[in-house]
Amino acid sequence: MGKHLLKGVWPMLVVGMILTPTASSHADAYIAPGVTSEETATLTLGLDHTFDLDDWSPALSLRLTGSVLLLERHGGDNAALVIAPALRYTFLETPFSPFLEAGVGGALFLDASMEDRDLSTAFQFEDRVAAGLHLEHGGELGISAAHYSNASIKKPNDGFEVYSLTYRHPL
């Protein structure tokens, strides 16, 4: 990633941390290297908080992530501030419990273009699905797929996908 991009991302990361609620007993640091549908390298860095939904089901939880999505592309780098809630279902109560999650959030991009795609708007919706395993030390390992699109707010609506390996580490 270019040095100029990383300098511009720090203010977005600070804003993301401020906007993310503080529930220290359930806080995780989040990192997700990945690739877009255009074969552009990505890196997502963020904070993730879990809220139990035991009143509905002990297997359900709500995750709220505030993150920065960094994209390295030809012709200049790009980045986005992402706020993404996700509903999670955990299958078993074991040290390696598998889970599935899905959510819809929002992203604010620095540049409304991605390789040959015209996103039309800096604001994009994020639709995401993920699967993974809880690890013994409290962390998590998983995979995710996210689709970014402006939902036809403005034409053209050239969305793209990001496929990532994910790791969450408890704070």
Phi and psi in radians as a Rosetta constraint file:
Dihedral C 1 N 2 CA 2 C 2 CIRCULARHARMONIC -1.212 0.35
Dihedral N 2 CA 2 C 2 N 3 CIRCULARHARMONIC 2.565 0.35
Dihedral C 2 N 3 CA 3 C 3 CIRCULARHARMONIC -1.102 0.35
Dihedral N 3 CA 3 C 3 N 4 CIRCULARHARMONIC -0.636 0.35
Dihedral C 3 N 4 CA 4 C 4 CIRCULARHARMONIC -1.126 0.35
Dihedral N 4 CA 4 C 4 N 5 CIRCULARHARMONIC -0.594 0.35
Dihedral C 4 N 5 CA 5 C 5 CIRCULARHARMONIC -1.180 0.35
Dihedral N 5 CA 5 C 5 N 6 CIRCULARHARMONIC -0.798 0.35
Dihedral C 5 N 6 CA 6 C 6 CIRCULARHARMONIC -1.094 0.35
Dihedral N 6 CA 6 C 6 N 7 CIRCULARHARMONIC -0.616 0.35
Dihedral C 6 N 7 CA 7 C 7 CIRCULARHARMONIC -1.128 0.35
Dihedral N 7 CA 7 C 7 N 8 CIRCULARHARMONIC -0.677 0.35
Dihedral C 7 N 8 CA 8 C 8 CIRCULARHARMONIC -1.329 0.35
Dihedral N 8 CA 8 C 8 N 9 CIRCULARHARMONIC -0.292 0.35
Dihedral C 8 N 9 CA 9 C 9 CIRCULARHARMONIC -1.451 0.35
Dihedral N 9 CA 9 C 9 N 10 CIRCULARHARMONIC -0.505 0.35
Dihedral C 9 N 10 CA 10 C 10 CIRCULARHARMONIC -0.948 0.35
Dihedral N 10 CA 10 C 10 N 11 CIRCULARHARMONIC -0.798 0.35
Dihedral C 10 N 11 CA 11 C 11 CIRCULARHARMONIC -1.065 0.35
Dihedral N 11 CA 11 C 11 N 12 CIRCULARHARMONIC -0.639 0.35
Dihedral C 11 N 12 CA 12 C 12 CIRCULARHARMONIC -1.175 0.35
Dihedral N 12 CA 12 C 12 N 13 CIRCULARHARMONIC -0.673 0.35
Dihedral C 12 N 13 CA 13 C 13 CIRCULARHARMONIC -1.134 0.35
Dihedral N 13 CA 13 C 13 N 14 CIRCULARHARMONIC -0.723 0.35
Dihedral C 13 N 14 CA 14 C 14 CIRCULARHARMONIC -1.096 0.35
Dihedral N 14 CA 14 C 14 N 15 CIRCULARHARMONIC -0.778 0.35
Dihedral C 14 N 15 CA 15 C 15 CIRCULARHARMONIC -1.062 0.35
Dihedral N 15 CA 15 C 15 N 16 CIRCULARHARMONIC -0.730 0.35
Dihedral C 15 N 16 CA 16 C 16 CIRCULARHARMONIC -1.069 0.35
Dihedral N 16 CA 16 C 16 N 17 CIRCULARHARMONIC -0.693 0.35
Dihedral C 16 N 17 CA 17 C 17 CIRCULARHARMONIC -1.173 0.35
Dihedral N 17 CA 17 C 17 N 18 CIRCULARHARMONIC -0.660 0.35
Dihedral C 17 N 18 CA 18 C 18 CIRCULARHARMONIC -1.177 0.35
Dihedral N 18 CA 18 C 18 N 19 CIRCULARHARMONIC -0.706 0.35
Dihedral C 18 N 19 CA 19 C 19 CIRCULARHARMONIC -1.289 0.35
Dihedral N 19 CA 19 C 19 N 20 CIRCULARHARMONIC -0.333 0.35
Dihedral C 19 N 20 CA 20 C 20 CIRCULARHARMONIC -1.459 0.35
Dihedral N 20 CA 20 C 20 N 21 CIRCULARHARMONIC 2.238 0.35
Dihedral C 20 N 21 CA 21 C 21 CIRCULARHARMONIC -1.058 0.35
Dihedral N 21 CA 21 C 21 N 22 CIRCULARHARMONIC 2.733 0.35
Dihedral C 21 N 22 CA 22 C 22 CIRCULARHARMONIC -1.847 0.35
Dihedral N 22 CA 22 C 22 N 23 CIRCULARHARMONIC 1.871 0.35
Dihedral C 22 N 23 CA 23 C 23 CIRCULARHARMONIC -2.260 0.35
Dihedral N 23 CA 23 C 23 N 24 CIRCULARHARMONIC 1.324 0.35
Dihedral C 23 N 24 CA 24 C 24 CIRCULARHARMONIC -0.943 0.35
Dihedral N 24 CA 24 C 24 N 25 CIRCULARHARMONIC -0.532 0.35
Dihedral C 24 N 25 CA 25 C 25 CIRCULARHARMONIC -1.228 0.35
Dihedral N 25 CA 25 C 25 N 26 CIRCULARHARMONIC -0.291 0.35
Dihedral C 25 N 26 CA 26 C 26 CIRCULARHARMONIC -2.128 0.35
Dihedral N 26 CA 26 C 26 N 27 CIRCULARHARMONIC 0.335 0.35
Dihedral C 26 N 27 CA 27 C 27 CIRCULARHARMONIC -1.520 0.35
Dihedral N 27 CA 27 C 27 N 28 CIRCULARHARMONIC 2.494 0.35
Dihedral C 27 N 28 CA 28 C 28 CIRCULARHARMONIC -2.318 0.35
Dihedral N 28 CA 28 C 28 N 29 CIRCULARHARMONIC 2.520 0.35
Dihedral C 28 N 29 CA 29 C 29 CIRCULARHARMONIC -1.511 0.35
Dihedral N 29 CA 29 C 29 N 30 CIRCULARHARMONIC 2.491 0.35
Dihedral C 29 N 30 CA 30 C 30 CIRCULARHARMONIC -2.232 0.35
Dihedral N 30 CA 30 C 30 N 31 CIRCULARHARMONIC 2.294 0.35
Dihedral C 30 N 31 CA 31 C 31 CIRCULARHARMONIC -2.404 0.35
Dihedral N 31 CA 31 C 31 N 32 CIRCULARHARMONIC 2.393 0.35
Dihedral C 31 N 32 CA 32 C 32 CIRCULARHARMONIC -2.574 0.35
Dihedral N 32 CA 32 C 32 N 33 CIRCULARHARMONIC 1.675 0.35
Dihedral C 32 N 33 CA 33 C 33 CIRCULARHARMONIC -1.286 0.35
Dihedral N 33 CA 33 C 33 N 34 CIRCULARHARMONIC 2.552 0.35
Dihedral C 33 N 34 CA 34 C 34 CIRCULARHARMONIC -2.839 0.35
Dihedral N 34 CA 34 C 34 N 35 CIRCULARHARMONIC -2.889 0.35
Dihedral C 34 N 35 CA 35 C 35 CIRCULARHARMONIC -2.570 0.35
Dihedral N 35 CA 35 C 35 N 36 CIRCULARHARMONIC 2.542 0.35
Dihedral C 35 N 36 CA 36 C 36 CIRCULARHARMONIC -1.515 0.35
Dihedral N 36 CA 36 C 36 N 37 CIRCULARHARMONIC 3.014 0.35
Dihedral C 36 N 37 CA 37 C 37 CIRCULARHARMONIC -1.145 0.35
Dihedral N 37 CA 37 C 37 N 38 CIRCULARHARMONIC -0.236 0.35
Dihedral C 37 N 38 CA 38 C 38 CIRCULARHARMONIC -1.719 0.35
Dihedral N 38 CA 38 C 38 N 39 CIRCULARHARMONIC 0.185 0.35
Dihedral C 38 N 39 CA 39 C 39 CIRCULARHARMONIC 1.126 0.35
Dihedral N 39 CA 39 C 39 N 40 CIRCULARHARMONIC 0.573 0.35
Dihedral C 39 N 40 CA 40 C 40 CIRCULARHARMONIC -1.634 0.35
Dihedral N 40 CA 40 C 40 N 41 CIRCULARHARMONIC 2.316 0.35
Dihedral C 40 N 41 CA 41 C 41 CIRCULARHARMONIC -1.202 0.35
Dihedral N 41 CA 41 C 41 N 42 CIRCULARHARMONIC 2.453 0.35
Dihedral C 41 N 42 CA 42 C 42 CIRCULARHARMONIC -2.295 0.35
Dihedral N 42 CA 42 C 42 N 43 CIRCULARHARMONIC 2.778 0.35
Dihedral C 42 N 43 CA 43 C 43 CIRCULARHARMONIC -2.562 0.35
Dihedral N 43 CA 43 C 43 N 44 CIRCULARHARMONIC 2.202 0.35
Dihedral C 43 N 44 CA 44 C 44 CIRCULARHARMONIC -1.943 0.35
Dihedral N 44 CA 44 C 44 N 45 CIRCULARHARMONIC 2.277 0.35
Dihedral C 44 N 45 CA 45 C 45 CIRCULARHARMONIC -2.191 0.35
Dihedral N 45 CA 45 C 45 N 46 CIRCULARHARMONIC 2.328 0.35
Dihedral C 45 N 46 CA 46 C 46 CIRCULARHARMONIC -2.930 0.35
Dihedral N 46 CA 46 C 46 N 47 CIRCULARHARMONIC -3.116 0.35
Dihedral C 46 N 47 CA 47 C 47 CIRCULARHARMONIC -2.027 0.35
Dihedral N 47 CA 47 C 47 N 48 CIRCULARHARMONIC 2.458 0.35
Dihedral C 47 N 48 CA 48 C 48 CIRCULARHARMONIC -2.296 0.35
Dihedral N 48 CA 48 C 48 N 49 CIRCULARHARMONIC 2.290 0.35
Dihedral C 48 N 49 CA 49 C 49 CIRCULARHARMONIC -2.141 0.35
Dihedral N 49 CA 49 C 49 N 50 CIRCULARHARMONIC 2.447 0.35
Dihedral C 49 N 50 CA 50 C 50 CIRCULARHARMONIC -1.904 0.35
Dihedral N 50 CA 50 C 50 N 51 CIRCULARHARMONIC 2.395 0.35
Dihedral C 50 N 51 CA 51 C 51 CIRCULARHARMONIC -2.139 0.35
Dihedral N 51 CA 51 C 51 N 52 CIRCULARHARMONIC 2.107 0.35
Dihedral C 51 N 52 CA 52 C 52 CIRCULARHARMONIC -1.211 0.35
Dihedral N 52 CA 52 C 52 N 53 CIRCULARHARMONIC 2.513 0.35
Dihedral C 52 N 53 CA 53 C 53 CIRCULARHARMONIC -2.079 0.35
Dihedral N 53 CA 53 C 53 N 54 CIRCULARHARMONIC 0.808 0.35
Dihedral C 53 N 54 CA 54 C 54 CIRCULARHARMONIC -1.022 0.35
Dihedral N 54 CA 54 C 54 N 55 CIRCULARHARMONIC -0.488 0.35
Dihedral C 54 N 55 CA 55 C 55 CIRCULARHARMONIC -1.118 0.35
Dihedral N 55 CA 55 C 55 N 56 CIRCULARHARMONIC -0.502 0.35
Dihedral C 55 N 56 CA 56 C 56 CIRCULARHARMONIC -1.567 0.35
Dihedral N 56 CA 56 C 56 N 57 CIRCULARHARMONIC -0.890 0.35
Dihedral C 56 N 57 CA 57 C 57 CIRCULARHARMONIC -2.909 0.35
Dihedral N 57 CA 57 C 57 N 58 CIRCULARHARMONIC 2.404 0.35
Dihedral C 57 N 58 CA 58 C 58 CIRCULARHARMONIC -1.129 0.35
Dihedral N 58 CA 58 C 58 N 59 CIRCULARHARMONIC -0.296 0.35
Dihedral C 58 N 59 CA 59 C 59 CIRCULARHARMONIC -1.476 0.35
Dihedral N 59 CA 59 C 59 N 60 CIRCULARHARMONIC -0.202 0.35
Dihedral C 59 N 60 CA 60 C 60 CIRCULARHARMONIC -1.729 0.35
Dihedral N 60 CA 60 C 60 N 61 CIRCULARHARMONIC 2.523 0.35
Dihedral C 60 N 61 CA 61 C 61 CIRCULARHARMONIC -2.598 0.35
Dihedral N 61 CA 61 C 61 N 62 CIRCULARHARMONIC 2.806 0.35
Dihedral C 61 N 62 CA 62 C 62 CIRCULARHARMONIC -2.000 0.35
Dihedral N 62 CA 62 C 62 N 63 CIRCULARHARMONIC 2.268 0.35
Dihedral C 62 N 63 CA 63 C 63 CIRCULARHARMONIC -1.977 0.35
Dihedral N 63 CA 63 C 63 N 64 CIRCULARHARMONIC 2.362 0.35
Dihedral C 63 N 64 CA 64 C 64 CIRCULARHARMONIC -2.110 0.35
Dihedral N 64 CA 64 C 64 N 65 CIRCULARHARMONIC 2.118 0.35
Dihedral C 64 N 65 CA 65 C 65 CIRCULARHARMONIC -2.029 0.35
Dihedral N 65 CA 65 C 65 N 66 CIRCULARHARMONIC 2.287 0.35
Dihedral C 65 N 66 CA 66 C 66 CIRCULARHARMONIC -1.951 0.35
Dihedral N 66 CA 66 C 66 N 67 CIRCULARHARMONIC 2.092 0.35
Dihedral C 66 N 67 CA 67 C 67 CIRCULARHARMONIC -2.542 0.35
Dihedral N 67 CA 67 C 67 N 68 CIRCULARHARMONIC 2.986 0.35
Dihedral C 67 N 68 CA 68 C 68 CIRCULARHARMONIC -2.084 0.35
Dihedral N 68 CA 68 C 68 N 69 CIRCULARHARMONIC 2.213 0.35
Dihedral C 68 N 69 CA 69 C 69 CIRCULARHARMONIC -1.755 0.35
Dihedral N 69 CA 69 C 69 N 70 CIRCULARHARMONIC 2.060 0.35
Dihedral C 69 N 70 CA 70 C 70 CIRCULARHARMONIC -1.801 0.35
Dihedral N 70 CA 70 C 70 N 71 CIRCULARHARMONIC 2.310 0.35
Dihedral C 70 N 71 CA 71 C 71 CIRCULARHARMONIC -2.198 0.35
Dihedral N 71 CA 71 C 71 N 72 CIRCULARHARMONIC 2.160 0.35
Dihedral C 71 N 72 CA 72 C 72 CIRCULARHARMONIC -1.715 0.35
Dihedral N 72 CA 72 C 72 N 73 CIRCULARHARMONIC 2.110 0.35
Dihedral C 72 N 73 CA 73 C 73 CIRCULARHARMONIC -2.412 0.35
Dihedral N 73 CA 73 C 73 N 74 CIRCULARHARMONIC 2.852 0.35
Dihedral C 73 N 74 CA 74 C 74 CIRCULARHARMONIC -1.194 0.35
Dihedral N 74 CA 74 C 74 N 75 CIRCULARHARMONIC 2.363 0.35
Dihedral C 74 N 75 CA 75 C 75 CIRCULARHARMONIC 1.524 0.35
Dihedral N 75 CA 75 C 75 N 76 CIRCULARHARMONIC 0.160 0.35
Dihedral C 75 N 76 CA 76 C 76 CIRCULARHARMONIC 2.201 0.35
Dihedral N 76 CA 76 C 76 N 77 CIRCULARHARMONIC 2.584 0.35
Dihedral C 76 N 77 CA 77 C 77 CIRCULARHARMONIC -1.432 0.35
Dihedral N 77 CA 77 C 77 N 78 CIRCULARHARMONIC 2.902 0.35
Dihedral C 77 N 78 CA 78 C 78 CIRCULARHARMONIC -2.457 0.35
Dihedral N 78 CA 78 C 78 N 79 CIRCULARHARMONIC 2.827 0.35
Dihedral C 78 N 79 CA 79 C 79 CIRCULARHARMONIC -2.670 0.35
Dihedral N 79 CA 79 C 79 N 80 CIRCULARHARMONIC 2.796 0.35
Dihedral C 79 N 80 CA 80 C 80 CIRCULARHARMONIC -2.514 0.35
Dihedral N 80 CA 80 C 80 N 81 CIRCULARHARMONIC 2.523 0.35
Dihedral C 80 N 81 CA 81 C 81 CIRCULARHARMONIC -1.602 0.35
Dihedral N 81 CA 81 C 81 N 82 CIRCULARHARMONIC 2.210 0.35
Dihedral C 81 N 82 CA 82 C 82 CIRCULARHARMONIC -2.142 0.35
Dihedral N 82 CA 82 C 82 N 83 CIRCULARHARMONIC 2.300 0.35
Dihedral C 82 N 83 CA 83 C 83 CIRCULARHARMONIC -2.076 0.35
Dihedral N 83 CA 83 C 83 N 84 CIRCULARHARMONIC 2.074 0.35
Dihedral C 83 N 84 CA 84 C 84 CIRCULARHARMONIC -2.444 0.35
Dihedral N 84 CA 84 C 84 N 85 CIRCULARHARMONIC 1.920 0.35
Dihedral C 84 N 85 CA 85 C 85 CIRCULARHARMONIC -1.455 0.35
Dihedral N 85 CA 85 C 85 N 86 CIRCULARHARMONIC 2.650 0.35
Dihedral C 85 N 86 CA 86 C 86 CIRCULARHARMONIC -2.572 0.35
Dihedral N 86 CA 86 C 86 N 87 CIRCULARHARMONIC 2.444 0.35
Dihedral C 86 N 87 CA 87 C 87 CIRCULARHARMONIC -1.608 0.35
Dihedral N 87 CA 87 C 87 N 88 CIRCULARHARMONIC 2.263 0.35
Dihedral C 87 N 88 CA 88 C 88 CIRCULARHARMONIC -2.076 0.35
Dihedral N 88 CA 88 C 88 N 89 CIRCULARHARMONIC 2.433 0.35
Dihedral C 88 N 89 CA 89 C 89 CIRCULARHARMONIC -2.063 0.35
Dihedral N 89 CA 89 C 89 N 90 CIRCULARHARMONIC 2.113 0.35
Dihedral C 89 N 90 CA 90 C 90 CIRCULARHARMONIC -1.795 0.35
Dihedral N 90 CA 90 C 90 N 91 CIRCULARHARMONIC 2.202 0.35
Dihedral C 90 N 91 CA 91 C 91 CIRCULARHARMONIC -1.331 0.35
Dihedral N 91 CA 91 C 91 N 92 CIRCULARHARMONIC -0.754 0.35
Dihedral C 91 N 92 CA 92 C 92 CIRCULARHARMONIC -2.320 0.35
Dihedral N 92 CA 92 C 92 N 93 CIRCULARHARMONIC 2.727 0.35
Dihedral C 92 N 93 CA 93 C 93 CIRCULARHARMONIC -1.724 0.35
Dihedral N 93 CA 93 C 93 N 94 CIRCULARHARMONIC 1.274 0.35
Dihedral C 93 N 94 CA 94 C 94 CIRCULARHARMONIC -2.289 0.35
Dihedral N 94 CA 94 C 94 N 95 CIRCULARHARMONIC 2.944 0.35
Dihedral C 94 N 95 CA 95 C 95 CIRCULARHARMONIC -1.024 0.35
Dihedral N 95 CA 95 C 95 N 96 CIRCULARHARMONIC -0.470 0.35
Dihedral C 95 N 96 CA 96 C 96 CIRCULARHARMONIC -2.023 0.35
Dihedral N 96 CA 96 C 96 N 97 CIRCULARHARMONIC 0.752 0.35
Dihedral C 96 N 97 CA 97 C 97 CIRCULARHARMONIC -1.027 0.35
Dihedral N 97 CA 97 C 97 N 98 CIRCULARHARMONIC 2.197 0.35
Dihedral C 97 N 98 CA 98 C 98 CIRCULARHARMONIC -1.357 0.35
Dihedral N 98 CA 98 C 98 N 99 CIRCULARHARMONIC 2.658 0.35
Dihedral C 98 N 99 CA 99 C 99 CIRCULARHARMONIC -2.502 0.35
Dihedral N 99 CA 99 C 99 N 100 CIRCULARHARMONIC 2.752 0.35
Dihedral C 99 N 100 CA 100 C 100 CIRCULARHARMONIC -2.213 0.35
Dihedral N 100 CA 100 C 100 N 101 CIRCULARHARMONIC 2.535 0.35
Dihedral C 100 N 101 CA 101 C 101 CIRCULARHARMONIC -2.571 0.35
Dihedral N 101 CA 101 C 101 N 102 CIRCULARHARMONIC 2.725 0.35
Dihedral C 101 N 102 CA 102 C 102 CIRCULARHARMONIC -2.603 0.35
Dihedral N 102 CA 102 C 102 N 103 CIRCULARHARMONIC 2.581 0.35
Dihedral C 102 N 103 CA 103 C 103 CIRCULARHARMONIC -2.882 0.35
Dihedral N 103 CA 103 C 103 N 104 CIRCULARHARMONIC 2.894 0.35
Dihedral C 103 N 104 CA 104 C 104 CIRCULARHARMONIC -2.227 0.35
Dihedral N 104 CA 104 C 104 N 105 CIRCULARHARMONIC 2.203 0.35
Dihedral C 104 N 105 CA 105 C 105 CIRCULARHARMONIC -2.350 0.35
Dihedral N 105 CA 105 C 105 N 106 CIRCULARHARMONIC -2.809 0.35
Dihedral C 105 N 106 CA 106 C 106 CIRCULARHARMONIC -2.365 0.35
Dihedral N 106 CA 106 C 106 N 107 CIRCULARHARMONIC 2.666 0.35
Dihedral C 106 N 107 CA 107 C 107 CIRCULARHARMONIC -2.391 0.35
Dihedral N 107 CA 107 C 107 N 108 CIRCULARHARMONIC 2.460 0.35
Dihedral C 107 N 108 CA 108 C 108 CIRCULARHARMONIC -2.046 0.35
Dihedral N 108 CA 108 C 108 N 109 CIRCULARHARMONIC 1.923 0.35
Dihedral C 108 N 109 CA 109 C 109 CIRCULARHARMONIC -1.563 0.35
Dihedral N 109 CA 109 C 109 N 110 CIRCULARHARMONIC 2.580 0.35
Dihedral C 109 N 110 CA 110 C 110 CIRCULARHARMONIC -1.215 0.35
Dihedral N 110 CA 110 C 110 N 111 CIRCULARHARMONIC -0.625 0.35
Dihedral C 110 N 111 CA 111 C 111 CIRCULARHARMONIC -2.264 0.35
Dihedral N 111 CA 111 C 111 N 112 CIRCULARHARMONIC 2.300 0.35
Dihedral C 111 N 112 CA 112 C 112 CIRCULARHARMONIC -1.519 0.35
Dihedral N 112 CA 112 C 112 N 113 CIRCULARHARMONIC 0.596 0.35
Dihedral C 112 N 113 CA 113 C 113 CIRCULARHARMONIC -2.427 0.35
Dihedral N 113 CA 113 C 113 N 114 CIRCULARHARMONIC 2.680 0.35
Dihedral C 113 N 114 CA 114 C 114 CIRCULARHARMONIC -2.501 0.35
Dihedral N 114 CA 114 C 114 N 115 CIRCULARHARMONIC 1.863 0.35
Dihedral C 114 N 115 CA 115 C 115 CIRCULARHARMONIC 0.915 0.35
Dihedral N 115 CA 115 C 115 N 116 CIRCULARHARMONIC -2.067 0.35
Dihedral C 115 N 116 CA 116 C 116 CIRCULARHARMONIC -1.593 0.35
Dihedral N 116 CA 116 C 116 N 117 CIRCULARHARMONIC 0.075 0.35
Dihedral C 116 N 117 CA 117 C 117 CIRCULARHARMONIC -1.703 0.35
Dihedral N 117 CA 117 C 117 N 118 CIRCULARHARMONIC 2.414 0.35
Dihedral C 117 N 118 CA 118 C 118 CIRCULARHARMONIC -1.783 0.35
Dihedral N 118 CA 118 C 118 N 119 CIRCULARHARMONIC 1.929 0.35
Dihedral C 118 N 119 CA 119 C 119 CIRCULARHARMONIC -1.368 0.35
Dihedral N 119 CA 119 C 119 N 120 CIRCULARHARMONIC -0.284 0.35
Dihedral C 119 N 120 CA 120 C 120 CIRCULARHARMONIC 1.263 0.35
Dihedral N 120 CA 120 C 120 N 121 CIRCULARHARMONIC -0.685 0.35
Dihedral C 120 N 121 CA 121 C 121 CIRCULARHARMONIC -2.272 0.35
Dihedral N 121 CA 121 C 121 N 122 CIRCULARHARMONIC 2.596 0.35
Dihedral C 121 N 122 CA 122 C 122 CIRCULARHARMONIC -1.208 0.35
Dihedral N 122 CA 122 C 122 N 123 CIRCULARHARMONIC -0.577 0.35
Dihedral C 122 N 123 CA 123 C 123 CIRCULARHARMONIC -1.412 0.35
Dihedral N 123 CA 123 C 123 N 124 CIRCULARHARMONIC 2.291 0.35
Dihedral C 123 N 124 CA 124 C 124 CIRCULARHARMONIC -2.339 0.35
Dihedral N 124 CA 124 C 124 N 125 CIRCULARHARMONIC 2.532 0.35
Dihedral C 124 N 125 CA 125 C 125 CIRCULARHARMONIC -1.401 0.35
Dihedral N 125 CA 125 C 125 N 126 CIRCULARHARMONIC 2.601 0.35
Dihedral C 125 N 126 CA 126 C 126 CIRCULARHARMONIC -2.061 0.35
Dihedral N 126 CA 126 C 126 N 127 CIRCULARHARMONIC 2.064 0.35
Dihedral C 126 N 127 CA 127 C 127 CIRCULARHARMONIC -1.825 0.35
Dihedral N 127 CA 127 C 127 N 128 CIRCULARHARMONIC 2.210 0.35
Dihedral C 127 N 128 CA 128 C 128 CIRCULARHARMONIC -2.392 0.35
Dihedral N 128 CA 128 C 128 N 129 CIRCULARHARMONIC 2.461 0.35
Dihedral C 128 N 129 CA 129 C 129 CIRCULARHARMONIC -2.210 0.35
Dihedral N 129 CA 129 C 129 N 130 CIRCULARHARMONIC 2.577 0.35
Dihedral C 129 N 130 CA 130 C 130 CIRCULARHARMONIC -2.611 0.35
Dihedral N 130 CA 130 C 130 N 131 CIRCULARHARMONIC 2.732 0.35
Dihedral C 130 N 131 CA 131 C 131 CIRCULARHARMONIC -2.498 0.35
Dihedral N 131 CA 131 C 131 N 132 CIRCULARHARMONIC 2.626 0.35
Dihedral C 131 N 132 CA 132 C 132 CIRCULARHARMONIC -3.064 0.35
Dihedral N 132 CA 132 C 132 N 133 CIRCULARHARMONIC -2.954 0.35
Dihedral C 132 N 133 CA 133 C 133 CIRCULARHARMONIC -2.304 0.35
Dihedral N 133 CA 133 C 133 N 134 CIRCULARHARMONIC 2.440 0.35
Dihedral C 133 N 134 CA 134 C 134 CIRCULARHARMONIC -1.311 0.35
Dihedral N 134 CA 134 C 134 N 135 CIRCULARHARMONIC 2.478 0.35
Dihedral C 134 N 135 CA 135 C 135 CIRCULARHARMONIC -1.789 0.35
Dihedral N 135 CA 135 C 135 N 136 CIRCULARHARMONIC 2.783 0.35
Dihedral C 135 N 136 CA 136 C 136 CIRCULARHARMONIC -1.012 0.35
Dihedral N 136 CA 136 C 136 N 137 CIRCULARHARMONIC -0.637 0.35
Dihedral C 136 N 137 CA 137 C 137 CIRCULARHARMONIC -1.401 0.35
Dihedral N 137 CA 137 C 137 N 138 CIRCULARHARMONIC 0.039 0.35
Dihedral C 137 N 138 CA 138 C 138 CIRCULARHARMONIC 1.785 0.35
Dihedral N 138 CA 138 C 138 N 139 CIRCULARHARMONIC -0.145 0.35
Dihedral C 138 N 139 CA 139 C 139 CIRCULARHARMONIC -1.409 0.35
Dihedral N 139 CA 139 C 139 N 140 CIRCULARHARMONIC -3.098 0.35
Dihedral C 139 N 140 CA 140 C 140 CIRCULARHARMONIC -2.492 0.35
Dihedral N 140 CA 140 C 140 N 141 CIRCULARHARMONIC 2.571 0.35
Dihedral C 140 N 141 CA 141 C 141 CIRCULARHARMONIC -2.220 0.35
Dihedral N 141 CA 141 C 141 N 142 CIRCULARHARMONIC 2.364 0.35
Dihedral C 141 N 142 CA 142 C 142 CIRCULARHARMONIC -2.824 0.35
Dihedral N 142 CA 142 C 142 N 143 CIRCULARHARMONIC -3.046 0.35
Dihedral C 142 N 143 CA 143 C 143 CIRCULARHARMONIC -2.262 0.35
Dihedral N 143 CA 143 C 143 N 144 CIRCULARHARMONIC 2.647 0.35
Dihedral C 143 N 144 CA 144 C 144 CIRCULARHARMONIC -2.558 0.35
Dihedral N 144 CA 144 C 144 N 145 CIRCULARHARMONIC 2.737 0.35
Dihedral C 144 N 145 CA 145 C 145 CIRCULARHARMONIC -2.320 0.35
Dihedral N 145 CA 145 C 145 N 146 CIRCULARHARMONIC 2.242 0.35
Dihedral C 145 N 146 CA 146 C 146 CIRCULARHARMONIC -2.212 0.35
Dihedral N 146 CA 146 C 146 N 147 CIRCULARHARMONIC 2.457 0.35
Dihedral C 146 N 147 CA 147 C 147 CIRCULARHARMONIC -2.001 0.35
Dihedral N 147 CA 147 C 147 N 148 CIRCULARHARMONIC 2.255 0.35
Dihedral C 147 N 148 CA 148 C 148 CIRCULARHARMONIC -1.909 0.35
Dihedral N 148 CA 148 C 148 N 149 CIRCULARHARMONIC 2.246 0.35
Dihedral C 148 N 149 CA 149 C 149 CIRCULARHARMONIC -2.761 0.35
Dihedral N 149 CA 149 C 149 N 150 CIRCULARHARMONIC 2.659 0.35
Dihedral C 149 N 150 CA 150 C 150 CIRCULARHARMONIC -1.606 0.35
Dihedral N 150 CA 150 C 150 N 151 CIRCULARHARMONIC 0.177 0.35
Dihedral C 150 N 151 CA 151 C 151 CIRCULARHARMONIC 0.981 0.35
Dihedral N 151 CA 151 C 151 N 152 CIRCULARHARMONIC 0.605 0.35
Dihedral C 151 N 152 CA 152 C 152 CIRCULARHARMONIC 1.090 0.35
Dihedral N 152 CA 152 C 152 N 153 CIRCULARHARMONIC 0.487 0.35
Dihedral C 152 N 153 CA 153 C 153 CIRCULARHARMONIC -1.068 0.35
Dihedral N 153 CA 153 C 153 N 154 CIRCULARHARMONIC -0.657 0.35
Dihedral C 153 N 154 CA 154 C 154 CIRCULARHARMONIC -2.554 0.35
Dihedral N 154 CA 154 C 154 N 155 CIRCULARHARMONIC 2.496 0.35
Dihedral C 154 N 155 CA 155 C 155 CIRCULARHARMONIC -1.608 0.35
Dihedral N 155 CA 155 C 155 N 156 CIRCULARHARMONIC 2.594 0.35
Dihedral C 155 N 156 CA 156 C 156 CIRCULARHARMONIC -1.300 0.35
Dihedral N 156 CA 156 C 156 N 157 CIRCULARHARMONIC 2.826 0.35
Dihedral C 156 N 157 CA 157 C 157 CIRCULARHARMONIC -2.066 0.35
Dihedral N 157 CA 157 C 157 N 158 CIRCULARHARMONIC 1.141 0.35
Dihedral C 157 N 158 CA 158 C 158 CIRCULARHARMONIC -1.491 0.35
Dihedral N 158 CA 158 C 158 N 159 CIRCULARHARMONIC 1.389 0.35
Dihedral C 158 N 159 CA 159 C 159 CIRCULARHARMONIC -1.264 0.35
Dihedral N 159 CA 159 C 159 N 160 CIRCULARHARMONIC 3.056 0.35
Dihedral C 159 N 160 CA 160 C 160 CIRCULARHARMONIC -2.632 0.35
Dihedral N 160 CA 160 C 160 N 161 CIRCULARHARMONIC 2.927 0.35
Dihedral C 160 N 161 CA 161 C 161 CIRCULARHARMONIC -1.997 0.35
Dihedral N 161 CA 161 C 161 N 162 CIRCULARHARMONIC 2.697 0.35
Dihedral C 161 N 162 CA 162 C 162 CIRCULARHARMONIC -2.233 0.35
Dihedral N 162 CA 162 C 162 N 163 CIRCULARHARMONIC 2.200 0.35
Dihedral C 162 N 163 CA 163 C 163 CIRCULARHARMONIC -1.925 0.35
Dihedral N 163 CA 163 C 163 N 164 CIRCULARHARMONIC 2.212 0.35
Dihedral C 163 N 164 CA 164 C 164 CIRCULARHARMONIC -2.375 0.35
Dihedral N 164 CA 164 C 164 N 165 CIRCULARHARMONIC 2.667 0.35
Dihedral C 164 N 165 CA 165 C 165 CIRCULARHARMONIC -1.616 0.35
Dihedral N 165 CA 165 C 165 N 166 CIRCULARHARMONIC 2.388 0.35
Dihedral C 165 N 166 CA 166 C 166 CIRCULARHARMONIC -2.127 0.35
Dihedral N 166 CA 166 C 166 N 167 CIRCULARHARMONIC 2.536 0.35
Dihedral C 166 N 167 CA 167 C 167 CIRCULARHARMONIC -2.444 0.35
Dihedral N 167 CA 167 C 167 N 168 CIRCULARHARMONIC 2.260 0.35
Dihedral C 167 N 168 CA 168 C 168 CIRCULARHARMONIC -2.049 0.35
Dihedral N 168 CA 168 C 168 N 169 CIRCULARHARMONIC 2.355 0.35
Dihedral C 168 N 169 CA 169 C 169 CIRCULARHARMONIC -2.129 0.35
Dihedral N 169 CA 169 C 169 N 170 CIRCULARHARMONIC 2.248 0.35
Dihedral C 169 N 170 CA 170 C 170 CIRCULARHARMONIC -1.154 0.35
Dihedral N 170 CA 170 C 170 N 171 CIRCULARHARMONIC 2.487 0.35
